[in-house]
Amino acid sequence: MAEIVNLNKARKARTRAEEAAEAAANRAKHGRTKAEKSNDAHAEARRKALLDGAKREE
């Protein structure tokens, strides 16, 4: 005989699994440490300074 499955519990478990997967993707996409943000800001400042230094006056 087949195992009896509570459809409400199965649906809720599937929803929880989908939400957990979406949360993990969002953490990977948006979650950055303060050091990473600081490093990116420093690199951007260096890049802008380099471009401003190479700008020609007209």
Jmol script that loads the backbone (N, CA, C; Angstrom):
load data "model"
ATOM      1  N   MET A   1       0.818  -1.188   0.000  1.00  0.00           N
ATOM      2  CA  MET A   1       0.000   0.000   0.000  1.00  0.00           C
ATOM      3  C   MET A   1       0.865   1.257   0.000  1.00  0.00           C
ATOM      4  N   ALA A   2       0.321   2.335  -0.506  1.00  0.00           N
ATOM      5  CA  ALA A   2       1.035   3.601  -0.574  1.00  0.00           C
ATOM      6  C   ALA A   2       1.010   4.301   0.776  1.00  0.00           C
ATOM      7  N   GLU A   3       2.002   5.122   0.981  1.00  0.00           N
ATOM      8  CA  GLU A   3       2.086   5.885   2.232  1.00  0.00           C
ATOM      9  C   GLU A   3       1.107   7.060   2.178  1.00  0.00           C
ATOM     10  N   ILE A   4       0.442   7.298   3.292  1.00  0.00           N
ATOM     11  CA  ILE A   4      -0.517   8.398   3.373  1.00  0.00           C
ATOM     12  C   ILE A   4       0.254   9.696   3.577  1.00  0.00           C
ATOM     13  N   VAL A   5      -0.088  10.713   2.775  1.00  0.00           N
ATOM     14  CA  VAL A   5       0.605  11.996   2.825  1.00  0.00           C
ATOM     15  C   VAL A   5      -0.410  13.089   3.123  1.00  0.00           C
ATOM     16  N   ASN A   6      -0.096  13.920   4.112  1.00  0.00           N
ATOM     17  CA  ASN A   6      -0.925  15.076   4.416  1.00  0.00           C
ATOM     18  C   ASN A   6      -0.571  16.158   3.398  1.00  0.00           C
ATOM     19  N   LEU A   7      -1.511  16.471   2.526  1.00  0.00           N
ATOM     20  CA  LEU A   7      -1.234  17.408   1.440  1.00  0.00           C
ATOM     21  C   LEU A   7      -0.937  18.814   1.940  1.00  0.00           C
ATOM     22  N   ASN A   8      -1.577  19.242   3.027  1.00  0.00           N
ATOM     23  CA  ASN A   8      -1.294  20.573   3.570  1.00  0.00           C
ATOM     24  C   ASN A   8       0.149  20.665   4.054  1.00  0.00           C
ATOM     25  N   LYS A   9       0.617  19.621   4.753  1.00  0.00           N
ATOM     26  CA  LYS A   9       1.999  19.633   5.241  1.00  0.00           C
ATOM     27  C   LYS A   9       2.993  19.560   4.085  1.00  0.00           C
ATOM     28  N   ALA A  10       2.672  18.791   3.062  1.00  0.00           N
ATOM     29  CA  ALA A  10       3.559  18.684   1.901  1.00  0.00           C
ATOM     30  C   ALA A  10       3.646  20.028   1.176  1.00  0.00           C
ATOM     31  N   ARG A  11       2.512  20.698   1.033  1.00  0.00           N
ATOM     32  CA  ARG A  11       2.495  22.005   0.362  1.00  0.00           C
ATOM     33  C   ARG A  11       3.295  23.028   1.149  1.00  0.00           C
ATOM     34  N   LYS A  12       3.094  23.051   2.468  1.00  0.00           N
ATOM     35  CA  LYS A  12       3.818  24.012   3.305  1.00  0.00           C
ATOM     36  C   LYS A  12       5.313  23.718   3.309  1.00  0.00           C
ATOM     37  N   ALA A  13       5.693  22.447   3.322  1.00  0.00           N
ATOM     38  CA  ALA A  13       7.112  22.088   3.294  1.00  0.00           C
ATOM     39  C   ALA A  13       7.743  22.519   1.975  1.00  0.00           C
ATOM     40  N   ARG A  14       7.029  22.332   0.866  1.00  0.00           N
ATOM     41  CA  ARG A  14       7.550  22.748  -0.433  1.00  0.00           C
ATOM     42  C   ARG A  14       7.716  24.264  -0.480  1.00  0.00           C
ATOM     43  N   THR A  15       6.741  25.001   0.063  1.00  0.00           N
ATOM     44  CA  THR A  15       6.817  26.461   0.091  1.00  0.00           C
ATOM     45  C   THR A  15       8.000  26.925   0.930  1.00  0.00           C
ATOM     46  N   ARG A  16       8.198  26.290   2.092  1.00  0.00           N
ATOM     47  CA  ARG A  16       9.337  26.655   2.942  1.00  0.00           C
ATOM     48  C   ARG A  16      10.655  26.403   2.235  1.00  0.00           C
ATOM     49  N   ALA A  17      10.759  25.299   1.514  1.00  0.00           N
ATOM     50  CA  ALA A  17      11.990  24.976   0.788  1.00  0.00           C
ATOM     51  C   ALA A  17      12.246  26.000  -0.323  1.00  0.00           C
ATOM     52  N   GLU A  18      11.199  26.399  -1.030  1.00  0.00           N
ATOM     53  CA  GLU A  18      11.356  27.401  -2.091  1.00  0.00           C
ATOM     54  C   GLU A  18      11.782  28.744  -1.513  1.00  0.00           C
ATOM     55  N   GLU A  19      11.178  29.144  -0.394  1.00  0.00           N
ATOM     56  CA  GLU A  19      11.540  30.417   0.230  1.00  0.00           C
ATOM     57  C   GLU A  19      12.966  30.386   0.755  1.00  0.00           C
ATOM     58  N   ALA A  20      13.389  29.240   1.286  1.00  0.00           N
ATOM     59  CA  ALA A  20      14.764  29.122   1.774  1.00  0.00           C
ATOM     60  C   ALA A  20      15.756  29.228   0.621  1.00  0.00           C
ATOM     61  N   ALA A  21      15.430  28.640  -0.516  1.00  0.00           N
ATOM     62  CA  ALA A  21      16.310  28.731  -1.682  1.00  0.00           C
ATOM     63  C   ALA A  21      16.395  30.166  -2.189  1.00  0.00           C
ATOM     64  N   GLU A  22      15.254  30.863  -2.206  1.00  0.00           N
ATOM     65  CA  GLU A  22      15.245  32.265  -2.644  1.00  0.00           C
ATOM     66  C   GLU A  22      16.045  33.136  -1.679  1.00  0.00           C
ATOM     67  N   ALA A  23      15.922  32.875  -0.380  1.00  0.00           N
ATOM     68  CA  ALA A  23      16.669  33.643   0.615  1.00  0.00           C
ATOM     69  C   ALA A  23      18.171  33.416   0.446  1.00  0.00           C
ATOM     70  N   ALA A  24      18.565  32.189   0.164  1.00  0.00           N
ATOM     71  CA  ALA A  24      19.985  31.897  -0.040  1.00  0.00           C
ATOM     72  C   ALA A  24      20.507  32.630  -1.275  1.00  0.00           C
ATOM     73  N   ALA A  25      19.711  32.671  -2.328  1.00  0.00           N
ATOM     74  CA  ALA A  25      20.125  33.384  -3.537  1.00  0.00           C
ATOM     75  C   ALA A  25      20.252  34.877  -3.263  1.00  0.00           C
ATOM     76  N   ASN A  26      19.319  35.450  -2.488  1.00  0.00           N
ATOM     77  CA  ASN A  26      19.384  36.875  -2.151  1.00  0.00           C
ATOM     78  C   ASN A  26      20.594  37.182  -1.288  1.00  0.00           C
ATOM     79  N   ARG A  27      20.916  36.286  -0.350  1.00  0.00           N
ATOM     80  CA  ARG A  27      22.108  36.503   0.482  1.00  0.00           C
ATOM     81  C   ARG A  27      23.359  36.509  -0.376  1.00  0.00           C
ATOM     82  N   ALA A  28      23.429  35.608  -1.334  1.00  0.00           N
ATOM     83  CA  ALA A  28      24.594  35.561  -2.216  1.00  0.00           C
ATOM     84  C   ALA A  28      24.651  36.787  -3.117  1.00  0.00           C
ATOM     85  N   LYS A  29      23.494  37.263  -3.538  1.00  0.00           N
ATOM     86  CA  LYS A  29      23.452  38.392  -4.460  1.00  0.00           C
ATOM     87  C   LYS A  29      23.707  39.726  -3.766  1.00  0.00           C
ATOM     88  N   HIS A  30      23.091  39.940  -2.603  1.00  0.00           N
ATOM     89  CA  HIS A  30      23.138  41.244  -1.952  1.00  0.00           C
ATOM     90  C   HIS A  30      24.019  41.291  -0.712  1.00  0.00           C
ATOM     91  N   GLY A  31      24.311  40.178  -0.134  1.00  0.00           N
ATOM     92  CA  GLY A  31      25.044  40.179   1.130  1.00  0.00           C
ATOM     93  C   GLY A  31      26.534  40.359   0.927  1.00  0.00           C
ATOM     94  N   ARG A  32      27.045  41.482   1.381  1.00  0.00           N
ATOM     95  CA  ARG A  32      28.483  41.733   1.314  1.00  0.00           C
ATOM     96  C   ARG A  32      28.931  42.263   2.664  1.00  0.00           C
ATOM     97  N   THR A  33      30.142  41.941   3.032  1.00  0.00           N
ATOM     98  CA  THR A  33      30.654  42.404   4.308  1.00  0.00           C
ATOM     99  C   THR A  33      31.055  43.869   4.207  1.00  0.00           C
ATOM    100  N   LYS A  34      31.245  44.480   5.357  1.00  0.00           N
ATOM    101  CA  LYS A  34      31.656  45.882   5.404  1.00  0.00           C
ATOM    102  C   LYS A  34      33.019  46.048   4.737  1.00  0.00           C
ATOM    103  N   ALA A  35      33.906  45.077   4.933  1.00  0.00           N
ATOM    104  CA  ALA A  35      35.232  45.137   4.323  1.00  0.00           C
ATOM    105  C   ALA A  35      35.135  45.100   2.794  1.00  0.00           C
ATOM    106  N   GLU A  36      34.253  44.267   2.265  1.00  0.00           N
ATOM    107  CA  GLU A  36      34.084  44.199   0.815  1.00  0.00           C
ATOM    108  C   GLU A  36      33.545  45.514   0.265  1.00  0.00           C
ATOM    109  N   LYS A  37      32.582  46.104   0.949  1.00  0.00           N
ATOM    110  CA  LYS A  37      32.031  47.388   0.515  1.00  0.00           C
ATOM    111  C   LYS A  37      33.097  48.472   0.571  1.00  0.00           C
ATOM    112  N   SER A  38      33.888  48.480   1.645  1.00  0.00           N
ATOM    113  CA  SER A  38      34.944  49.471   1.799  1.00  0.00           C
ATOM    114  C   SER A  38      35.999  49.305   0.703  1.00  0.00           C
ATOM    115  N   ASN A  39      36.360  48.067   0.423  1.00  0.00           N
ATOM    116  CA  ASN A  39      37.355  47.796  -0.613  1.00  0.00           C
ATOM    117  C   ASN A  39      36.852  48.260  -1.977  1.00  0.00           C
ATOM    118  N   ASP A  40      35.580  48.013  -2.284  1.00  0.00           N
ATOM    119  CA  ASP A  40      35.014  48.468  -3.555  1.00  0.00           C
ATOM    120  C   ASP A  40      34.975  49.981  -3.637  1.00  0.00           C
ATOM    121  N   ALA A  41      34.632  50.644  -2.530  1.00  0.00           N
ATOM    122  CA  ALA A  41      34.599  52.109  -2.523  1.00  0.00           C
ATOM    123  C   ALA A  41      35.999  52.672  -2.744  1.00  0.00           C
ATOM    124  N   HIS A  42      37.001  52.057  -2.123  1.00  0.00           N
ATOM    125  CA  HIS A  42      38.388  52.508  -2.285  1.00  0.00           C
ATOM    126  C   HIS A  42      38.836  52.319  -3.740  1.00  0.00           C
ATOM    127  N   ALA A  43      38.506  51.183  -4.327  1.00  0.00           N
ATOM    128  CA  ALA A  43      38.874  50.923  -5.725  1.00  0.00           C
ATOM    129  C   ALA A  43      38.189  51.913  -6.657  1.00  0.00           C
ATOM    130  N   GLU A  44      36.931  52.227  -6.380  1.00  0.00           N
ATOM    131  CA  GLU A  44      36.201  53.196  -7.207  1.00  0.00           C
ATOM    132  C   GLU A  44      36.821  54.587  -7.084  1.00  0.00           C
ATOM    133  N   ALA A  45      37.235  54.968  -5.889  1.00  0.00           N
ATOM    134  CA  ALA A  45      37.868  56.272  -5.688  1.00  0.00           C
ATOM    135  C   ALA A  45      39.203  56.344  -6.438  1.00  0.00           C
ATOM    136  N   ARG A  46      39.959  55.261  -6.401  1.00  0.00           N
ATOM    137  CA  ARG A  46      41.235  55.226  -7.128  1.00  0.00           C
ATOM    138  C   ARG A  46      40.991  55.327  -8.634  1.00  0.00           C
ATOM    139  N   ARG A  47      39.963  54.635  -9.124  1.00  0.00           N
ATOM    140  CA  ARG A  47      39.650  54.662 -10.544  1.00  0.00           C
ATOM    141  C   ARG A  47      39.251  56.065 -10.984  1.00  0.00           C
ATOM    142  N   LYS A  48      38.420  56.731 -10.188  1.00  0.00           N
ATOM    143  CA  LYS A  48      37.994  58.100 -10.529  1.00  0.00           C
ATOM    144  C   LYS A  48      39.172  59.063 -10.494  1.00  0.00           C
ATOM    145  N   ALA A  49      40.061  58.905  -9.506  1.00  0.00           N
ATOM    146  CA  ALA A  49      41.225  59.774  -9.417  1.00  0.00           C
ATOM    147  C   ALA A  49      42.133  59.584 -10.623  1.00  0.00           C
ATOM    148  N   LEU A  50      42.280  58.339 -11.062  1.00  0.00           N
ATOM    149  CA  LEU A  50      43.114  58.058 -12.223  1.00  0.00           C
ATOM    150  C   LEU A  50      42.512  58.684 -13.482  1.00  0.00           C
ATOM    151  N   LEU A  51      41.202  58.576 -13.629  1.00  0.00           N
ATOM    152  CA  LEU A  51      40.558  59.163 -14.805  1.00  0.00           C
ATOM    153  C   LEU A  51      40.595  60.677 -14.765  1.00  0.00           C
ATOM    154  N   ASP A  52      40.393  61.282 -13.594  1.00  0.00           N
ATOM    155  CA  ASP A  52      40.449  62.734 -13.474  1.00  0.00           C
ATOM    156  C   ASP A  52      41.862  63.247 -13.732  1.00  0.00           C
ATOM    157  N   GLY A  53      42.861  62.490 -13.331  1.00  0.00           N
ATOM    158  CA  GLY A  53      44.246  62.884 -13.556  1.00  0.00           C
ATOM    159  C   GLY A  53      44.626  62.825 -15.025  1.00  0.00           C
ATOM    160  N   ALA A  54      43.970  61.960 -15.792  1.00  0.00           N
ATOM    161  CA  ALA A  54      44.306  61.809 -17.214  1.00  0.00           C
ATOM    162  C   ALA A  54      43.458  62.707 -18.096  1.00  0.00           C
ATOM    163  N   LYS A  55      42.556  63.477 -17.506  1.00  0.00           N
ATOM    164  CA  LYS A  55      41.649  64.335 -18.278  1.00  0.00           C
ATOM    165  C   LYS A  55      42.439  65.496 -18.895  1.00  0.00           C
ATOM    166  N   ARG A  56      42.142  65.769 -20.138  1.00  0.00           N
ATOM    167  CA  ARG A  56      42.819  66.871 -20.825  1.00  0.00           C
ATOM    168  C   ARG A  56      42.010  68.133 -20.689  1.00  0.00           C
ATOM    169  N   GLU A  57      42.709  69.237 -20.538  1.00  0.00           N
ATOM    170  CA  GLU A  57      42.049  70.547 -20.434  1.00  0.00           C
ATOM    171  C   GLU A  57      41.837  71.077 -21.855  1.00  0.00           C
ATOM    172  N   GLU A  58      40.694  71.649 -22.105  1.00  0.00           N
ATOM    173  CA  GLU A  58      40.424  72.194 -23.433  1.00  0.00           C
ATOM    174  C   GLU A  58      40.061  73.642 -23.351  1.00  0.00           C
TER     175      GLU A  58
END
end "model"
wireframe off; spacefill off
backbone 0.3
color backbone group
